[in-house]
Amino acid sequence: MARKAKTPLRWAPIVGRWSFQEGTAKYLGPEEQRDPFGLALSADRLRQGTLEVAVRLDHPAEGSARVVFGYDSSSGNYFSVGIGGYGRAYVLDEFVRGRGWGGLALQGSTGNIQKAEDMSLRADLRGQRVRLTVDDVTVIEGNLPHPLLGDQVGVFAWGLAPVAFTRFATNASSPRAFVIMQFTEPFNSFFQHVIQPVAKRLGLEAHRASDVYKPGIILDDILRDILESEVIIAEITASNPNVFYELGYAHALGKQTILLADRASVQLPFDIRGYRVIFYENTIKGKPEVESELAAHLKNIMTGFE
């Protein structure tokens, strides 16, 4: 849920000089000229949902104002998206300690950013998909190279001039679980009566490709759904090439995956045998057992989301 306006937002300055008062986080300049940037973290946490803030840059051609997400306190790594950087107007990038910053998506000319004007930034986070809108206009849509390592959020500024951030707010949405499986019986029933109810009880939105009704290429929709989901559940009993193609794509993205298979019918391919699989019995007796195991695996994964 979005933060209520009357609740004070707490901040922690990490890099640079900052002042925090009356709902404003203001970057005052760098601690040293060699690294002219600032980073401040809020007490809010977010992994999936939206980040919003209003920013004002005194010198947009020489500075940056972005929101930070996916900050991992153990490594100091994070992503940021917003205005300014790399000589461009709009930026999505990643910071990796020991390597520095690297641009992931860059758009526009800094000459189009007017100084001393409040601009509203909104970052929509869906799995590894990020969309940035500025004053309600979408300016960047990009993909992250891997899932978020952390859930801390904040603000980032670059340059020597002050940058003001106001109306910072977060709005979390339910994490999504994309289910990869063959669309025949008994797998359809297994999805409806086991996977979907277990996921719902744990606050996950479970869906699969057959739930998407829109024009276009279905493979593109599937790959987008995998990219935008936090968890991938794959039923791999049937030797279905599509299922294993989609599972391979999820593994390449570094997704959290749960594998399910009917103990009586499955013959695992060699490349899958090293992965942990929940084997189940497709019987009345087996239903509560697989529900319990699936719930335990999902709870373990979701602990990392909190």
Helices and strands as residue ranges (DSSP letters): E 11-15, E 17-21, E 24-29, E 37-45, E 49-57, G 60-62, E 64-72, E 77-85, E 88-96, E 100-109, G 110-112, E 119-126, E 129-134, E 137-143, E 152-158, E 163-172, E 176-180, H 187-190, I 191-195, H 196-201, E 205-208, G 209-211, H 218-227, E 231-235, H 241-252, E 256-262, G 270-272, E 277-280, H 286-303
